[in-house]
Amino acid sequence: MSPREYGERLAGFGVSPEEVEFLVELFASLLDGHNAHVSEGVRQVLGHAPRDFGDYAREAAAAGAWAV
């Protein structure tokens, strides 16, 4: 979903136009790809190489992490 579509849904839930505008701009900025790189911080903190979140989520789902 694009930030604009998200904003339209928020507006549909009664979120004020000012808040919608702020959140749309915030998410557009956060999700524009400029932070999409791997750094050494994970390795330094956890002691192992970082993993792709998509891989983690697929493995967790297959293991039943979100089973009801």
Sequence and secondary structure as in RCSB ss.txt:
>XXXX:A:sequence
MSPREYGERLAGFGVSPEEVEFLVELFASLLDGHNAHVSEGVRQVLGHAPRDFGDYAREAAAAGAWAV
>XXXX:A:secstr
  HHHHHHHHHHTT  HHHHHHHHHHHHHHTSSTT    SHHHHHHSS    HHHHHHHHHHTTTT  
